[in-house]
């Protein structure tokens, strides 16, 4: 006869129904809401935004706009969700803090990064003062509770840090505080014991993210590279289906895809000199047009949407879907 387990490892179906009904009722009453993003197309692809306890995986090639999108989402989150209480823990493995801060100032004051760094002429004192005013405002811990980790770590160290963070900022009633945790980006995690390859590390990361999001009210925003095959010549001929990003294009997708609730691939056609994008031949007339492929929306709708990156202001804006060359009689 087996010993009685110390803790029940299963739930009855009735408990699942109760949890689901409470969630539906909470959303109906407006007590439970998703995290609004700056883009209606993004919100509509999800459930009126990003649901808490979700993992968002964003893949793009270098200069594809993924970090810009992540930073804008975080920087505008508090103003777009004024009735929600949450924190941000930003793992910035790729850039030093100074660079990230200047990029943020660039978006705030509408000046290119180069201008803020006096690349050709000294930046105006008024602009510097505006940056200072912005920094003072955003440093208000009560209004904008954001913390940063800039030293790469192993997956196990990351997990321990998240546990510590969620317990340190528990609310007075004992509930955990909703938290956005951003990771920029997956390949910069250090290998831990037994992780001899990037794939082994990513597999451990995926399992850890799932365990954490099931335990805590976290939204993970995770950035990843795309594989180099997206740059193959046969995929970058005008008007080919190969122009479109696939889930398999995201590095380590086999390790991370099934853990993610929302998977996004960002393509910047101009980087590959694509003028007519995909089989519908969407006309790309601006070098900063971004095509965002919502490749997996666990509780929403997959789709393809068009945006524009204003890199000089470090922001991304929605644009209307470009016309198709086919409809203009071009082949």
C-alpha positions in Angstrom: 0.0 0.0 0.0 1.5 3.3 -1.0 2.0 6.1 1.4 -0.3 9.1 1.4 1.1 12.0 -0.5 2.0 15.1 1.5 0.2 17.4 -1.0 -2.5 16.8 -3.5 -1.0 17.2 -7.0 -4.3 17.5 -8.9 -7.5 19.6 -8.9 -11.0 18.6 -9.5 -12.7 19.8 -12.7 -15.1 21.7 -10.4 -12.2 23.8 -9.2 -11.3 24.7 -12.8 -14.8 25.7 -13.5 -14.9 27.9 -10.4 -11.7 29.6 -11.4 -12.9 30.2 -14.9 -16.3 31.5 -13.8 -14.7 33.9 -11.3 -12.4 35.2 -14.1 -15.2 35.7 -16.5 -17.3 37.5 -13.9 -14.3 39.6 -12.9 -13.7 40.7 -16.5 -17.4 41.4 -16.9 -17.4 43.7 -13.9 -14.1 45.3 -15.0 -12.3 44.1 -11.9 -9.9 42.0 -14.1 -8.4 43.7 -17.1 -5.7 43.0 -19.6 -2.6 45.2 -20.0 -3.3 47.8 -22.7 -0.5 48.4 -25.2 0.1 51.5 -27.3 -1.3 49.8 -30.4 -5.0 48.9 -31.0 -4.0 46.3 -33.5 -1.8 44.6 -30.9 -4.6 44.9 -28.3 -7.1 43.4 -30.7 -4.9 40.4 -31.5 -5.0 39.5 -27.8 -7.9 39.9 -25.4 -8.2 43.7 -25.3 -4.5 43.7 -24.6 -2.2 41.2 -23.0 -3.7 39.0 -20.3 -1.8 38.6 -17.1 0.0 35.2 -16.6 1.0 35.3 -20.2 4.3 34.9 -22.2 4.8 37.1 -25.2 7.6 36.0 -27.5 8.9 38.6 -30.0 11.4 37.7 -32.7 13.2 39.9 -35.2 16.5 40.3 -37.0 18.9 43.1 -35.8 17.5 46.6 -36.5 14.0 45.0 -36.8 12.4 47.0 -34.1 11.9 44.4 -31.3 13.7 46.4 -28.6 12.0 49.6 -29.6 8.6 47.8 -29.4 9.4 46.4 -26.0 10.7 49.7 -24.6 7.7 51.6 -25.8 5.3 49.0 -24.4 6.9 49.4 -21.0 7.4 53.1 -21.0 3.7 53.8 -21.9 2.2 51.0 -19.8 1.6 53.0 -16.6 -0.2 55.9 -18.4 -2.2 53.5 -20.6 -3.3 51.4 -17.6 -3.9 54.1 -14.9 -6.3 51.9 -12.8 -4.0 48.9 -12.6 -1.3 48.4 -10.0 1.8 46.7 -11.3 5.6 46.8 -11.4 8.2 46.2 -14.1 11.4 44.2 -13.8 13.4 44.7 -17.0 16.3 42.3 -17.7 18.5 44.4 -20.1 21.2 42.0 -21.1 21.9 43.5 -24.5 22.5 47.2 -23.9 24.2 49.2 -21.1 21.8 51.2 -19.0 23.1 54.5 -20.3 22.3 53.7 -23.9 18.8 52.4 -22.9 18.1 55.7 -21.0 19.3 57.9 -23.9 17.1 56.0 -26.3 14.2 56.6 -23.9 15.0 60.3 -23.7 15.1 60.3 -27.5 11.5 59.1 -27.6 10.4 61.6 -24.9 11.9 64.8 -26.4 11.7 63.8 -30.1 15.4 64.1 -30.8 17.5 61.4 -32.5 20.0 59.6 -30.3 22.9 61.1 -32.3 21.6 64.6 -31.6 21.3 64.0 -27.9 25.0 62.8 -27.9 26.0 66.0 -29.7 27.2 64.1 -32.8 27.6 67.2 -35.0 26.7 70.1 -32.8 26.3 70.4 -29.1 22.8 69.5 -27.9 20.7 72.5 -26.8 20.6 73.2 -23.1 16.8 73.3 -23.3 16.7 69.8 -24.7 19.0 68.6 -21.9 16.7 70.3 -19.4 13.7 68.5 -20.9 15.5 65.2 -20.5 16.2 66.0 -16.9 12.6 66.9 -16.3 11.5 63.6 -17.9 14.1 61.6 -15.8 12.9 63.2 -12.6 9.3 62.4 -13.4 10.0 58.8 -14.4 12.2 58.2 -11.4 9.1 58.6 -9.1 9.0 55.1 -7.6 5.4 55.5 -6.6 4.2 56.3 -10.1 6.6 54.3 -12.2 7.9 51.3 -10.2 10.5 50.0 -12.6 13.6 47.9 -11.7 16.4 46.9 -14.0 18.8 43.9 -14.1 21.7 44.5 -16.5 24.1 41.6 -15.6 23.5 38.4 -17.6 22.7 35.4 -15.4 21.8 31.7 -15.7 18.2 30.5 -16.0 18.3 29.2 -12.4 19.6 32.5 -11.1 16.9 34.2 -13.1 14.2 32.0 -11.5 15.5 32.7 -8.0 15.5 36.4 -8.7 11.9 36.4 -9.9 10.8 34.4 -6.8 12.6 36.9 -4.5 11.1 39.9 -6.4 7.5 38.6 -6.3 7.7 38.0 -2.6 9.5 41.3 -1.8 6.7 43.3 -3.4 3.7 41.3 -2.2 0.7 43.5 -1.3 -0.6 44.1 2.2 -3.4 41.6 1.8 -0.9 38.9 0.8 -1.6 38.9 -2.9 1.2 39.0 -5.4 1.6 42.3 -7.3 1.1 42.1 -11.1 4.5 42.4 -12.7 5.8 42.8 -16.3 9.1 41.0 -16.7 11.0 41.8 -19.9 14.0 39.8 -21.2 16.3 41.3 -23.8 17.2 38.8 -25.1 17.1 35.0 -24.7 20.5 34.1 -26.2 22.3 36.3 -23.6 21.4 34.0 -20.7 24.5 32.3 -19.4 24.7 28.5 -19.6 24.1 26.8 -16.2 25.2 23.3 -15.1 24.1 20.7 -17.7 23.4 23.3 -20.3 26.0 22.6 -22.9 24.1 24.2 -25.8 21.8 27.2 -26.4 19.0 24.8 -27.1 19.3 23.1 -23.7 19.4 26.5 -22.0 16.3 27.7 -24.0 14.5 24.5 -23.1 15.1 25.1 -19.4 14.1 28.8 -19.9 10.8 27.9 -21.5 9.9 25.4 -18.8 10.8 27.9 -16.1 8.8 30.7 -17.7 5.7 28.5 -17.8 6.1 27.5 -14.2 6.5 31.1 -13.1 3.6 32.5 -15.0 1.3 29.8 -13.6 2.4 30.7 -10.1 2.5 34.5 -10.3 0.5 37.3 -12.0 3.3 38.0 -14.5 3.4 39.1 -18.2 6.7 38.0 -19.7 7.9 40.0 -22.7 10.7 37.9 -24.2 12.9 39.0 -27.1 14.6 36.6 -29.5 16.5 36.6 -32.7 15.3 35.2 -36.0 17.3 32.5 -37.7 19.5 33.6 -40.6 17.4 31.7 -43.1 15.0 34.6 -43.2 17.8 36.4 -45.1 18.1 33.7 -47.8 17.8 35.2 -51.3 14.9 32.9 -52.4 12.9 34.2 -49.4 13.5 37.8 -50.3 12.3 37.9 -53.9 9.4 40.4 -54.4 5.9 38.9 -53.9 6.9 35.5 -52.5 5.2 33.7 -49.6 8.7 33.2 -48.2 8.7 36.9 -47.3 6.5 36.0 -44.4 7.9 35.1 -41.1 7.1 31.6 -39.8 7.2 30.3 -36.2 10.2 28.1 -37.3 12.2 31.3 -38.1 12.4 32.2 -34.4 15.6 30.9 -32.9 15.0 28.0 -30.5 11.3 28.0 -31.5 11.0 24.3 -30.7 12.1 25.1 -27.1 9.9 28.2 -26.6 7.0 28.1 -29.0 4.6 25.9 -27.0 5.3 27.9 -23.8 4.3 31.2 -25.4 0.7 32.6 -25.4 1.5 35.2 -28.0 4.2 34.8 -30.6 5.2 37.8 -32.8 7.6 38.0 -35.7 8.7 41.4 -36.9 9.9 41.9 -40.5 11.4 45.0 -41.9 11.2 44.4 -45.7 13.4 47.3 -46.7 16.4 45.6 -45.0 16.2 42.9 -47.7 15.2 45.4 -50.4 11.7 43.9 -50.7 9.4 46.3 -52.5 6.3 44.1 -52.9 5.7 42.0 -49.7 4.3 38.6 -49.9 1.9 36.9 -52.4 -0.5 39.9 -52.1 2.4 42.2 -53.0 1.9 44.8 -50.4 3.6 47.9 -51.7 6.5 48.9 -49.4 7.4 52.5 -50.1 9.0 53.4 -46.7 12.2 51.9 -45.4 10.8 52.0 -41.9 7.7 50.0 -42.5 7.4 47.0 -40.1 5.3 44.0 -40.8 4.2 42.3 -37.6 3.1 38.7 -37.9 1.0 37.5 -35.0 2.0 33.9 -35.4 0.4 32.4 -32.4 -2.5 34.0 -30.3 -3.5 31.4 -27.8 -6.7 33.2 -26.9 -6.9 35.6 -29.8 -6.6 35.8 -33.6 -3.5 35.2 -35.8 -3.0 38.0 -38.3 -0.5 40.3 -40.1 -0.5 44.0 -39.4 1.6 47.0 -40.6 3.4 49.5 -38.5 6.1 52.2 -38.9 9.2 52.5 -36.9 10.3 56.1 -36.1 13.7 55.2 -34.9 14.8 58.8 -34.5 12.1 59.1 -31.8 12.4 55.5 -30.6 8.7 54.7 -31.2 6.5 52.5 -33.4 3.2 53.7 -34.8 0.3 51.9 -36.5 -0.3 52.5 -40.2 -3.0 51.4 -42.6 -2.4 48.3 -44.6 -0.5 49.3 -47.8 -2.2 48.8 -51.2 -1.4 45.7 -53.1 0.5 45.8 -56.4 -1.8 43.1 -57.8 -4.8 45.5 -57.6 -2.8 48.1 -59.5 -2.2 45.7 -62.3 1.4 44.8 -61.5 2.8 41.3 -61.4 
